[in-house]
Amino acid sequence: MSRLQQKWLVISVGMGVVIASEGALMMMATL
């Protein structure tokens, strides 16, 4: 795996975590 691919993998996983946690906060806020 190249360094660039590794960087994008880390970024995409980080984004996924941020989106998931924001979604969870939204769900809690609406309850």
Secondary structure as a PSIPRED ss2 file (coil, helix, strand):
# PSIPRED VFORMAT (PSIPRED V4.0)

   1 M C   1.000  0.000  0.000
   2 S C   1.000  0.000  0.000
   3 R H   0.000  1.000  0.000
   4 L H   0.000  1.000  0.000
   5 Q H   0.000  1.000  0.000
   6 Q H   0.000  1.000  0.000
   7 K H   0.000  1.000  0.000
   8 W H   0.000  1.000  0.000
   9 L H   0.000  1.000  0.000
  10 V H   0.000  1.000  0.000
  11 I H   0.000  1.000  0.000
  12 S H   0.000  1.000  0.000
  13 V H   0.000  1.000  0.000
  14 G H   0.000  1.000  0.000
  15 M H   0.000  1.000  0.000
  16 G H   0.000  1.000  0.000
  17 V H   0.000  1.000  0.000
  18 V H   0.000  1.000  0.000
  19 I H   0.000  1.000  0.000
  20 A H   0.000  1.000  0.000
  21 S H   0.000  1.000  0.000
  22 E H   0.000  1.000  0.000
  23 G H   0.000  1.000  0.000
  24 A H   0.000  1.000  0.000
  25 L H   0.000  1.000  0.000
  26 M H   0.000  1.000  0.000
  27 M H   0.000  1.000  0.000
  28 M H   0.000  1.000  0.000
  29 A H   0.000  1.000  0.000
  30 T H   0.000  1.000  0.000
  31 L C   1.000  0.000  0.000
